Amino acid sequence: MQMLGLPFTQDPSHQEEALPEAPPGALDPAAWALRQAVRKARDVARRHPGALVIGADTVVEVDGRLLGKPRDRSDAVAMLSTLAGREHRVASGVAVVDAATGREATGSRLTRVWIRPLTQEEIEAYVATGEPMDKAGAYAIQGLGATLVPRIDGCYFNVVGLPLALLADLLAQFGVRVLAVRGAAVPRGGGGR
């Protein structure tokens, strides 16, 4: 959000992020991420009646299974062991909600990501950094996890967790222009939460 140059306040949603038990292929990653993003934005909008609220959610899909954030270190090791040497997909959903009117704009992005082959020692060392613990799929492409990813096909910021081009398009539907002349007023005093 800071990259966009818009004023904002961060207020995390209290919505549950756990993925439901489902057979492989039963959940569409983009649809699931979008559903969660809408739930988060609506939750925060209830607490900020005059705000323009942004909700986002990201999941990783491999072999038809969705991976969220790891529960603990052993879960992070298991996720990275599954992803190592393979391609997977990252889906992010974004929802913008005008809390005053209830109007919503939503969208999602899907990016293909390849993780290089990893040794068990590399996986353990990366997990020991703590970086994977609050990231879908147990890696952060914007951090040390970048050393694990030799290639992506799609939006880099989607893999980070907030596809900025999509967000800019959604904000424009509410009159918030990311590439407007700097110093111009932002409607209702905020770019989101």
VODODO-231144 format. One record per residue (C-alpha): residue in three letters; chain; x, y, z. Coordinates in nm, 3 decimals, always signed. Each point is the difference from the previous one (the first is absolute). Example, Ala and Ser with C-alpha at 12.3 -4.5 7.8 and 13.67 -1.06 7.14 Angstrom:
BEGIN
{atom "ALA","A",{+1.230,-0.450,+0.780}}
{atom "SER","A",{+0.137,+0.344,-0.066}}
This chain:
BEGIN
{atom "MET","A",{+0.000,+0.000,+0.000}}
{atom "GLN","A",{+0.285,+0.239,+0.074}}
{atom "MET","A",{+0.125,-0.047,-0.357}}
{atom "LEU","A",{-0.330,+0.138,-0.129}}
{atom "GLY","A",{+0.051,+0.323,+0.193}}
{atom "LEU","A",{-0.353,+0.004,+0.141}}
{atom "PRO","A",{-0.079,+0.066,+0.365}}
{atom "PHE","A",{-0.124,-0.308,+0.184}}
{atom "THR","A",{-0.050,-0.152,+0.341}}
{atom "GLN","A",{+0.060,-0.369,+0.059}}
{atom "ASP","A",{-0.271,-0.183,+0.197}}
{atom "PRO","A",{+0.016,-0.380,-0.026}}
{atom "SER","A",{-0.318,-0.197,-0.046}}
{atom "HIS","A",{-0.110,-0.246,+0.266}}
{atom "GLN","A",{-0.130,-0.248,-0.258}}
{atom "GLU","A",{+0.122,-0.358,+0.024}}
{atom "GLU","A",{+0.264,-0.086,-0.263}}
{atom "ALA","A",{+0.007,-0.378,+0.041}}
{atom "LEU","A",{-0.063,-0.195,-0.318}}
{atom "PRO","A",{-0.284,-0.251,+0.010}}
{atom "GLU","A",{+0.068,-0.371,-0.036}}
{atom "ALA","A",{-0.069,-0.086,-0.364}}
{atom "PRO","A",{+0.112,-0.262,-0.249}}
{atom "PRO","A",{+0.266,+0.109,-0.252}}
{atom "GLY","A",{-0.150,+0.215,-0.274}}
{atom "ALA","A",{-0.321,+0.071,+0.192}}
{atom "LEU","A",{+0.087,+0.364,+0.070}}
{atom "ASP","A",{+0.084,+0.252,-0.272}}
{atom "PRO","A",{+0.297,+0.202,+0.133}}
{atom "ALA","A",{-0.102,+0.334,-0.154}}
{atom "ALA","A",{-0.362,-0.036,+0.112}}
{atom "TRP","A",{+0.106,-0.096,+0.353}}
{atom "ALA","A",{+0.244,+0.293,+0.029}}
{atom "LEU","A",{-0.262,+0.242,-0.131}}
{atom "ARG","A",{-0.263,-0.129,+0.242}}
{atom "GLN","A",{+0.240,+0.049,+0.290}}
{atom "ALA","A",{+0.098,+0.350,-0.118}}
{atom "VAL","A",{-0.366,+0.105,-0.008}}
{atom "ARG","A",{-0.062,-0.144,+0.348}}
{atom "LYS","A",{+0.302,+0.189,+0.138}}
{atom "ALA","A",{-0.095,+0.330,-0.163}}
{atom "ARG","A",{-0.359,-0.022,+0.123}}
{atom "ASP","A",{+0.120,-0.083,+0.352}}
{atom "VAL","A",{+0.224,+0.308,+0.016}}
{atom "ALA","A",{-0.262,+0.220,-0.172}}
{atom "ARG","A",{-0.238,-0.063,+0.292}}
{atom "ARG","A",{+0.254,+0.165,+0.232}}
{atom "HIS","A",{+0.071,+0.298,-0.231}}
{atom "PRO","A",{-0.336,+0.130,-0.131}}
{atom "GLY","A",{+0.134,+0.282,-0.220}}
{atom "ALA","A",{+0.305,-0.175,-0.143}}
{atom "LEU","A",{+0.100,-0.157,-0.326}}
{atom "VAL","A",{+0.123,-0.341,+0.114}}
{atom "ILE","A",{+0.237,-0.239,-0.178}}
{atom "GLY","A",{+0.001,-0.370,+0.078}}
{atom "ALA","A",{+0.239,-0.253,-0.149}}
{atom "ASP","A",{+0.076,-0.369,+0.035}}
{atom "THR","A",{+0.256,-0.228,-0.162}}
{atom "VAL","A",{+0.019,-0.378,-0.033}}
{atom "VAL","A",{+0.237,-0.241,-0.169}}
{atom "GLU","A",{-0.130,-0.291,-0.208}}
{atom "VAL","A",{+0.201,-0.314,-0.075}}
{atom "ASP","A",{-0.134,-0.338,-0.112}}
{atom "GLY","A",{-0.353,+0.137,+0.037}}
{atom "ARG","A",{+0.056,+0.073,+0.371}}
{atom "LEU","A",{-0.009,+0.348,+0.150}}
{atom "LEU","A",{+0.274,+0.107,+0.237}}
{atom "GLY","A",{-0.047,+0.292,+0.234}}
{atom "LYS","A",{+0.234,+0.118,+0.274}}
{atom "PRO","A",{+0.189,-0.275,+0.185}}
{atom "ARG","A",{-0.134,-0.097,+0.344}}
{atom "ASP","A",{+0.349,-0.057,+0.139}}
{atom "ARG","A",{+0.359,-0.069,-0.105}}
{atom "SER","A",{-0.064,-0.362,-0.096}}
{atom "ASP","A",{-0.291,+0.109,-0.219}}
{atom "ALA","A",{+0.227,+0.258,-0.167}}
{atom "VAL","A",{+0.262,-0.271,-0.065}}
{atom "ALA","A",{-0.268,-0.227,-0.148}}
{atom "MET","A",{-0.132,+0.277,-0.228}}
{atom "LEU","A",{+0.345,+0.090,-0.129}}
{atom "SER","A",{+0.086,-0.367,-0.050}}
{atom "THR","A",{-0.312,-0.033,-0.215}}
{atom "LEU","A",{+0.079,+0.313,-0.204}}
{atom "ALA","A",{+0.373,-0.069,-0.046}}
{atom "GLY","A",{+0.103,-0.063,-0.361}}
{atom "ARG","A",{-0.352,+0.061,-0.128}}
{atom "GLU","A",{-0.246,+0.248,-0.143}}
{atom "HIS","A",{-0.299,+0.122,+0.198}}
{atom "ARG","A",{-0.258,+0.276,-0.031}}
{atom "VAL","A",{-0.054,+0.301,+0.224}}
{atom "ALA","A",{-0.347,+0.156,+0.009}}
{atom "SER","A",{-0.083,+0.333,+0.163}}
{atom "GLY","A",{-0.343,+0.150,+0.039}}
{atom "VAL","A",{-0.054,+0.373,+0.057}}
{atom "ALA","A",{-0.318,+0.173,+0.113}}
{atom "VAL","A",{-0.062,+0.373,+0.038}}
{atom "VAL","A",{-0.307,+0.090,+0.205}}
{atom "ASP","A",{-0.149,+0.345,+0.047}}
{atom "ALA","A",{-0.113,-0.033,+0.362}}
{atom "ALA","A",{-0.240,+0.295,-0.036}}
{atom "THR","A",{-0.198,-0.148,-0.290}}
{atom "GLY","A",{+0.087,-0.370,+0.003}}
{atom "ARG","A",{+0.113,+0.020,-0.363}}
{atom "GLU","A",{+0.270,-0.256,-0.085}}
{atom "ALA","A",{+0.255,-0.056,-0.276}}
{atom "THR","A",{+0.191,-0.329,-0.012}}
{atom "GLY","A",{+0.251,-0.193,-0.204}}
{atom "SER","A",{+0.262,-0.271,+0.016}}
{atom "ARG","A",{+0.332,-0.090,-0.159}}
{atom "LEU","A",{+0.174,-0.333,-0.056}}
{atom "THR","A",{+0.377,-0.034,-0.041}}
{atom "ARG","A",{+0.206,-0.309,-0.082}}
{atom "VAL","A",{+0.309,-0.036,+0.219}}
{atom "TRP","A",{+0.291,-0.242,-0.012}}
{atom "ILE","A",{+0.201,-0.094,+0.310}}
{atom "ARG","A",{+0.347,-0.136,-0.068}}
{atom "PRO","A",{+0.100,-0.341,+0.136}}
{atom "LEU","A",{+0.087,+0.034,+0.369}}
{atom "THR","A",{+0.194,-0.218,+0.238}}
{atom "GLN","A",{-0.148,-0.087,+0.339}}
{atom "GLU","A",{+0.275,+0.213,+0.154}}
{atom "GLU","A",{-0.102,+0.303,-0.209}}
{atom "ILE","A",{-0.365,-0.045,+0.092}}
{atom "GLU","A",{+0.081,-0.027,+0.371}}
{atom "ALA","A",{+0.232,+0.303,-0.016}}
{atom "TYR","A",{-0.262,+0.212,-0.176}}
{atom "VAL","A",{-0.275,-0.098,+0.244}}
{atom "ALA","A",{+0.238,+0.081,+0.290}}
{atom "THR","A",{+0.009,+0.363,-0.120}}
{atom "GLY","A",{-0.369,+0.029,+0.097}}
{atom "GLU","A",{-0.081,+0.169,-0.332}}
{atom "PRO","A",{-0.236,-0.273,-0.126}}
{atom "MET","A",{-0.222,-0.007,+0.306}}
{atom "ASP","A",{-0.265,+0.253,-0.106}}
{atom "LYS","A",{+0.015,-0.055,-0.375}}
{atom "ALA","A",{-0.226,-0.214,-0.219}}
{atom "GLY","A",{+0.205,-0.292,-0.127}}
{atom "ALA","A",{+0.269,+0.070,+0.264}}
{atom "TYR","A",{+0.220,+0.236,-0.202}}
{atom "ALA","A",{+0.035,+0.373,-0.057}}
{atom "ILE","A",{+0.112,+0.088,-0.353}}
{atom "GLN","A",{+0.066,+0.358,+0.116}}
{atom "GLY","A",{+0.251,-0.120,+0.261}}
{atom "LEU","A",{+0.256,-0.276,+0.032}}
{atom "GLY","A",{-0.252,-0.228,-0.170}}
{atom "ALA","A",{+0.096,+0.171,-0.328}}
{atom "THR","A",{+0.302,-0.233,-0.004}}
{atom "LEU","A",{-0.239,-0.294,-0.036}}
{atom "VAL","A",{-0.185,+0.133,-0.307}}
{atom "PRO","A",{+0.180,-0.013,-0.335}}
{atom "ARG","A",{-0.306,+0.088,-0.208}}
{atom "ILE","A",{-0.356,+0.129,+0.006}}
{atom "ASP","A",{-0.262,+0.044,-0.268}}
{atom "GLY","A",{-0.238,+0.279,+0.093}}
{atom "CYS","A",{-0.020,+0.282,+0.251}}
{atom "TYR","A",{+0.289,+0.019,+0.248}}
{atom "PHE","A",{-0.208,+0.207,+0.245}}
{atom "ASN","A",{-0.265,-0.271,-0.006}}
{atom "VAL","A",{+0.259,-0.238,+0.144}}
{atom "VAL","A",{+0.089,+0.263,+0.262}}
{atom "GLY","A",{-0.370,-0.001,+0.092}}
{atom "LEU","A",{-0.147,+0.321,-0.143}}
{atom "PRO","A",{-0.018,+0.032,-0.380}}
{atom "LEU","A",{+0.050,+0.377,-0.032}}
{atom "ALA","A",{-0.116,+0.044,-0.360}}
{atom "LEU","A",{-0.327,-0.175,+0.085}}
{atom "LEU","A",{-0.035,+0.210,+0.315}}
{atom "ALA","A",{+0.056,+0.321,-0.196}}
{atom "ASP","A",{-0.275,-0.103,-0.245}}
{atom "LEU","A",{-0.240,-0.075,+0.285}}
{atom "LEU","A",{+0.076,+0.327,+0.181}}
{atom "ALA","A",{-0.063,+0.193,-0.323}}
{atom "GLN","A",{-0.360,-0.126,+0.010}}
{atom "PHE","A",{-0.035,+0.210,+0.319}}
{atom "GLY","A",{+0.169,+0.307,-0.145}}
{atom "VAL","A",{+0.338,-0.068,+0.160}}
{atom "ARG","A",{+0.263,+0.046,-0.272}}
{atom "VAL","A",{+0.339,-0.143,+0.096}}
{atom "LEU","A",{+0.176,+0.191,-0.278}}
{atom "ALA","A",{-0.179,+0.327,+0.068}}
{atom "VAL","A",{+0.201,+0.314,+0.058}}
{atom "ARG","A",{+0.166,-0.035,+0.341}}
{atom "GLY","A",{-0.145,+0.226,+0.263}}
{atom "ALA","A",{-0.352,-0.028,-0.136}}
{atom "ALA","A",{-0.265,-0.091,+0.253}}
{atom "VAL","A",{-0.089,-0.365,+0.049}}
{atom "PRO","A",{-0.377,-0.055,+0.039}}
{atom "ARG","A",{-0.125,-0.044,+0.359}}
{atom "GLY","A",{+0.347,+0.051,+0.148}}
{atom "GLY","A",{+0.139,-0.346,-0.053}}
{atom "GLY","A",{+0.121,-0.249,-0.254}}
{atom "GLY","A",{-0.108,-0.300,+0.199}}
{atom "ARG","A",{+0.050,-0.213,+0.304}}
